[in-house]
């Protein structure tokens, strides 16, 4: 049996509510293997669990810039072993931070976390806010497509527009 990888260690640490350990394992993984969108997205989640909102938002945006297709696939919190309550705490904190900062990166973090909760239409609403704040169109489009797919193909506009 192969020893656990750094990604395995990071996911186990996240499941055990040890985000600092997860952050260190993921940073080491990135140093050794290079930046990959999925790894950066996990790092953003670990930083959010550690309540490091600005760092989490910046890393999440970098993950989506590197791989815009991430917006179409939610983080699988169940596979990581995250309890719903832990993810919900991260969402609440990220929303508070985004309401203070109002940057595209902060709203992207909220969108990604809500999408991980399975709240796909609401994630699109948050991605729409991020788009208005300057998020790259190809990233926002991925959230729109995910919301359309989740709604059975119903065309969605910008849900935040008045």
Secondary structure, DSSP 8 states (H G I E B T S, - for coil): -----HHHHHHHHHHTT-HHHHHHHHHHHHHHH---HHHHHHHHHHHHHTT-HHHHHHHHHHHHHH-GGGGGS---HHHHT--HHHHHHHHHHHHHHHHHH--HHHHHHHHHHHHHTT-HHHHHHHHHHHHHTT--HHHHHHHHHHHHHHTTS-----TT--
